[in-house]
Structure formats: structure tokens, C-alpha cells
């Protein structure tokens, strides 16, 4: 009978340890990726949807990027926006306050865009070829 009580006590202690370690296993890990989108690459151009250049504006605008460079729109405003290129080639979908668009690479050229929700919000981005953006010695 004494052996049975000892085994029972050991079983309870082991079960408590397993449950406790399972609940705290992520305590020292970085869980920031679970809370939102992955931060953009360091060489990405981020265009802010914000009131930097007046109400309902984009910054920078106009913007210039190299071909192959990633472009991301960040809604820094307090209301939802929806960026669409005037020719329809790019559509970010709706961007709630504080969210990022999907990273994208845009073809060479000058592109005008607007907010589908607030049509008076307009911006542009010029994408230059890497050969054009390099300086010659």
C-alpha cells in the first residue's frame, strides 16, 4: 500500500511538471511574428498613408524606387484605405489602420495611384531600371 501511495505521488508531481512546462515553454522565445505581418526587408520602400503632406496624403509622393526593389504601403492613418493603381494593375485591398500591404515589386515606369475609398487621395511612384539608377565611374 505504501508503494502505491509513493507511485501515485510521483505521478502527480510528474503530471504537474509536464503541464507547467508546456504552459511556459514560450516564455523566453520571440513571439512578435505571431502578432502581425513580418517586418519589411531593410531595402524596401515603405509608402505611408498618413496626414504628413496634408489630410489624406501619401508619403513619400512622388516616390522613386529601383526595379526589383520591394514596395509596401503602410496605413499610418486612423481610418481604412484601399490603394489602387489608376490602370488597375495593383490593388492592395483594404488596409485597416496600422496595417501593411503585401510586399510587391512593380515594373519599370511611372505609376499613378489613388485610394479607392477616398478618391481625392492620389500619389505616384517612379520605378527606374537598375541600369538607369547606377552611376558610371
C-alpha positions, 0 to 999 in steps of 0.5 A: 500500500505504501508503494502505491501511495509513493507511485501515485505521488510521483505521478502527480508531481510528474503530471504537474511538471509536464503541464507547467512546462508546456504552459511556459515553454514560450516564455523566453522565445520571440513571439512578435511574428505571431502578432502581425505581418513580418517586418519589411526587408531593410531595402524596401520602400515603405509608402505611408498613408498618413496626414504628413503632406496634408489630410489624406496624403501619401508619403513619400509622393512622388516616390522613386524606387529601383526595379526589383526593389520591394514596395509596401504601403503602410496605413499610418492613418486612423481610418481604412484605405484601399490603394489602387493603381489608376490602370488597375494593375495593383490593388492592395485591398483594404488596409485597416489602420496600422496595417501593411500591404503585401510586399510587391515589386512593380515594373519599370515606369511611372505609376499613378495611384489613388485610394479607392475609398477616398478618391481625392487621395492620389500619389505616384511612384517612379520605378527606374531600371537598375541600369538607369539608377547606377552611376558610371565611374 
